[in-house]
Amino acid sequence: MKSSDIPEITRNINRDIRLLERIIRTLSDRAVTFDADDITERFNRTTTENSLFNFMNATINRLIQNGRIRTSETYTAALRSFRKFREGRDIPLDELDTDTIEAYEAFLRANGLVPNSISFYMRILRALYNRAVEAGITQQQKPFRHVYTGIDKTVKRALPISKIRQLRNLELSQSPALAYARDIFMLSFYLRGMSFIDMAFLRKTDLHNNRITYRRHKTGQQLTIACTPEMKTILNRYPGNASEYLLPIIPSNVTDERKAYRNQSYSINRRLKQIAVMLDITTPLTLYVA
């Protein structure tokens, strides 16, 4: 054992002592007979429930069971981020204090995240923490009171039309993957900034009489857009799409369409970054992934 490990070991021992004292006090207040086995069983159960990672995983599983897939994905992203900050080390909910949360905020900032992205993770963690408080797993200590959890107004940075033309005319015949990413981005542009998820789930039947009619996944709003010659040119480059979908984003043989769509979004956005470097584009060249 290293001498540097002693402070953490001491904290763990003191934490366990406080938990044991609380369990004994709770059992005593109930005026029921209990023994060492009862205390041990309650201690082991509470220790498991009090784990932040365990609680987050349990919450994510319930969200999936309830069909709230999108929410479960955001919670999973927050868990992955916080686990990286902790270098894989779990933390009891009781120890989630202002110092830890402020250190996490500094970690996110040091990794290049903007305020809105940092706030995104903070709001998810706060919601999970409040769930644990409501469930009686931990006591409210307001660990998020010193970090930013608001939403700044995003400054829109339009891509100059000259760069749009450069992108459209860029010779990419020797790199089909980059050409495909460019085509999907241009389609999104022609489709009035349609989100990637809406593009991925466009069906061939949505295109009728030179018009595309679809419902936004995010709001359910129905929209109709004219299919322009530029859009037809791109669609004609991918005639071999065997699935029911208009675009070759989701293969016909996959079992998890949502996972396939997200994998495609990561791949396309990564290639768009390569194209941005090629064209010296400083404005983020990315697809909006809802």
N, C-alpha and C positions, 0 to 999 in steps of 0.2 A: 504494500500500500504506500502511495506517495503522500508526502506531507500536504501537498496541495489538495488532496482528496478529503482531508479532515473536515474543513468547513462544510462541505456538502453533506458528508456523512452525519455531522452534528445537526444540520438542518433537518435531515430526514428523520433522525431519531426524535428530535423535538416535535416534529410534525406528527409522528406516530403517537407520541405520548399525548399530545393535545387531542388527537382523534380518539384514543382510548378513553381519556377523561370525559370527552363529550358523549361517547357511547354509554359509559357507565352512568353518567348523569341522566341521560335520556331514559335508560332502563329503570333507574331508581325512581324517577319522577312518575313512571307508569305504575309504580307500587305493585310490580309483579316479581315473582321469584325467578332469578336467573343465576347461571353459573358461568364458569370460565368458558365452556363450550359455546354458550350463547354470545358471549363477548367476542370470541374468536370468529364465529360465523358472521356476526354483524361487522366486525372489523374487516374481514376479507371481502365481503360484499361491498362495503362502502369504499374500500380502497380501489376496487375495480370500477365502480360507478364514478368515483371522483377523478379518474384519469381523464384528462382533456381529450386525448386521442381516442380512447374507448368511447367516450360520450359523443364525439363528433362522428365516429364510424357508425354508432348505433342510430344517430339522427339521420345520417345519410341513407342507411338501409331502410328506415321507416319512410323516408321521402320517396325512395324508389318503389317500395311496396304500395304507396299511395298514388303512384303514377306521376309524381312531381319530378320528372326526369331533369328538366332544365335547372330547377332549384338544387337538386342533388349534385349536379355537375359544378355549380358555383361553390357549393359547400366543399366538394372534393378538391377544387382548386385552392380554396382557402386552407384546407387541411394540409395539402401538399406544400404550400408556401410556408406555413407556420412550422411544419415538420423540418423543412430545410433550414429555417432560422434556428431551430433548436438542435440541428445536426442529428435528428432522429431521436433525441431524448424526450420522453413524455414528461408531462408536468401535471401535478394535481390541480384541480380547479381552485382549490383553496389558496394556491400559491400564484394564481394569475393576478398579479398586482400591477400598480401603475408603472413600476420600474421595468417589469417584463414587457408590458405593452409599449412603453416608450422606446425600449431597446429594439423591439420588433419594427416600430415605425422607422427608426434610424436605419435598420437593416434594409428595409424596403427602399428607402430613399437612396441609400448607398448603391443599390442595385439598379438605379436609374428609373424607378417608377415615379410617375407624376402624381400630384396630390389626389386626383380623382381615383386613380388606380389604388393608391394606398388606402383611401377612404373605403373603397369597395371591399377590401379584405377586412378592414376594421369593423365595418358594419355587419359583416357576416359573423365574425368572431363575437361581436357584442350580442347579436341575436342568439347565438348558441349559448353564450354565457348566461343570458337572461332566461333561457329555457331551463338551464341547470338550476338557477336560483328558484324558479317557479316550481321545479320538481323537488325542491328541498335538498338537493345534492350538495349545494354550497351556499354560503351566505353572501349577500350582496356587499361588495367592497368598492364598486364603481371604478374598476381599473381602467376604463376608457375615458375618464373625464379630462385627461390632459392631451389627448390625441385628436386629430381632425377626423370627423366622421360626416362632414357635409359634402355637398356636390357643387363644384365650381362650374360656371358656365363655360362650355367648351368654345374656344376660338376656332372657327372654321377656317381651314387653310385650303383654298381652292387651287387645283392644279391648273397652271396656265394653259390656254388652248394650244399654244405652240408646242408644249410638251405632250399634250394629248395627240397631236398630229404626229410627233416624233414616235410616240409609242405605237400608234396605229400603223405607221409605215416601217417600223423597225424590221430589218431582215433577220428572221430567226429560223429559216428553213433547216439549218444545221442543228438546231436544238428544239426538238418537238415539245419537250417539257416546258421550256420557257415560252414557246409560241402558244401553247395551251393556256398557260397562266395569263398571258397577255390577252388572249381571246376572251377568257372568262371575265377579266377586268373590263374590257371594252364593252362586253355585253351588259355588264352591270351599269356602265356609264350610259349606254343607249337605253337601258330599261329604267332610267331616271333614278339611279342609285339603289336599285333593288338589293335587299340584303341577300347574303350568300345562301342562307337557309331557304329563302323563298325561291331562289334560282335553282337550288339543288332539287327541290320537290315540285318544280313545274312539270306537269304531265303533257304528253303529246296532244292530248285532247284539249288542253288549255289554249292551244293555238288553233284558231278557227277564223276563216275569212280575213286573214292577214291581221288579226288582232289577238293579243294574249290577255286572257282574263284569269285572274287568280285571287286568292284570299291571303292576306298577310298572316304569317304564323303568329306574329306578336299581338296583333289587334283583332284579327278576324275580318278586317275591312276588305271589301271586294274592290279590285282595281282593274281597269282595262287600259292596255297600252298598244298602240299601233305597232305592227311589226315592220320596221323600216328595211329598205334594201341593205343597209349596213349590217343589220342583225341577221338577215337571211344569208348574207355572204358567210358570216361566221358559222351559222347553223349548218350550212351546206358542207362545211369542212369536216363535220362529224356525223356522217350519214349512217354509220354502222352501230349506232346505239341500240342494243337489243332490249333494253328495259322499257318500262312504261313511261319513263321520264324523258323530257324533251332534251335535256343536256346530259352528257356522259360523265356526270359527277358521281352518281351512285351506281356501281356495277349491278347487273341483273342477278348475280349469283350470291350476293351477300345476305347474311342473316340479321346483322345489326346495322340497319340503314343509318341511324343517327351517328354511330361510331364512324362509319365510312365517310359520312358527310364532314364530320369534324376533322378526320385525318386528311381529307382533301383540302379543307380550308387551311390547315397548317402548312401543307405542302405548297399550295398555290401562293399563299402570302410570303412564304420563304423565297420562292422564285421571283415574286414581284420585287422583293428587296434587291435581288441580284440585278433585275432589269433597271431599277431605280439608280443603282450605282453606274450601270452602263450609260445611262442617259443623263447622269449628273442631276438627278431629281432629288431635291432636299425635302420636299413635301412628302409625308408618308404615303407610299403607294400600296395600299392594302384594301382588301375586301371587307366590308362590314359584315361581321359574323354575329347574328342575333342569338 
